[in-house]
């Protein structure tokens, strides 16, 4: 007996929202263990969101209606972007929306409203965070698009389901272009999700804040939606990395056994990626803001090398 495709599409979107705080909790727990600290429970992000949802949302007198609407737009756009990335199965009814260009566009929409919200109240922190966010995005998006085009040229499609099907059909093949694209996407993911060494999600210091500076004026349910959207974005990039470059285990049909295997496979891959991120954030320090362009230029170079290696080594032969 197979599950309903539309039900699976809704379940996949729901899993993104439900599992994203757990992924953040696992990363924090792993970092605490690596730093010889007891650390909080892996369920602590759920408690934080629940506490914020129960608090009253306070809004500055200088804020416009955009400030109130931005959390809902940012959360919805990020959730829709995540729902377009195959999580446990491919070829779902929403596969037509699972396009790499649509994914980049939805993330850009969320970033646009996040930056506007940061500047809306007219505070120095908000404007500083918005300008830094635009600097990072201006350098990160070209690198991400180069990595995306490398995948699209290999699969002859920008559809994520088609890219994953192409990977599965080709089997275990070592492609230099994919290695370069993977490196570029991982560097972009670190920058876009505000992780060390680009940003520190656990600090409120003026000299280091990027994402936190833009949401400093939010409280209550508005802050909960912003934090939840950031957690979903982290999971989105994690799933994009493990399911596009290492798609083995993802379900290609809707049988219960295949779906259970797909869920188990993506959980194990995400845990491995979370462990890698925890180790990297433990051994690396936060870099100066003026070194971030060099960091993202490396991602751009890797993406360009991936595109050129595909043209020279694969298309040329």
C-alpha positions, 0 to 999 in steps of 0.5 A: 500500500502506497501513501498519497503523493499529496499527503507526502508533500504536506508531510515533507513540508511539515517535517522541515518545520518540526525537525529544524529546531531539533537540528539546531539543538543537536548542533549546540549539544555536539558543540557543548560536548566538544568544548567539555560543557554540559550544554542544554538539551537538544529540545531546548530550541523547542522550549525557546520557541514555545516561550516566545510564542506565549509572550506579547509582541512589543513594537516600536512607535517608529515601526511601520506596518512592514515591521509587523508583516516582515516576520510572517513573510520571512517565515513563509518564504523560507518555509516554501523554499525548504518545502521545495527541496526533496527531503525523503522522496523525489517526484512528489506533486510539488516537484514542479516547484522544486526548481533551483532558480525558484529556491534562490528567488524565495530565499532572496525574498526572505532576505529582502524583507529581513533587511527592510525590517532591520532598517524600518525602526531607524536604529543604528543596530538594524541599519548596520545589520541590514547593510552587512546582510546585503554585503554577504548576500551580494557575494554569496548569491553569485557563488551559489548560482555558479554551483547551481548551474554546475548541477543544472548542466550535468542533469540538463535541468534546474529541477531538484528532483531531476538533478537527484534522479540524474545522480541516482541513475549515474551511480557513484561517480567521482566528478571534479565539477561536483566536488568544486560545487559542493565546496562552494555550496558549503561555504555559501551555506555557512555565510547564509545561515550566519554560522562561524566563521562568518557570523556567530549566532550566539552573540550580541556583540556590536562588532560581530552581529549580522543576523542578530542585529536585524531582529534585535527590535523583535519580541514575542511571536515575531521573534519566534517566527524570525528564529524559526525561519533561521532554523528552517534555513539552516536545515534547508541548506543541510538537506540541499547538500546531503540530498543533492550531492549524496542522494543515496537512500532517498525514496524514489517511490511511495512505498512505506518501506522506501519512505522509512528508509529515506527518512532514516537516511536523511536523518543520518546524513544530517547528523553527520553534517551537524557533527562536521559543523560542530567540529568546524565551529569549535576549532575555528574563530569568528573572522573579522567582517572585512575578511568575509569578502575573501571567504566568499570570493573563495566560494565564487572561485570554487563555483567557477572552477566547478563550472569550467571543469564540467565544460572541459572534462565532461562536455568536452569529452 
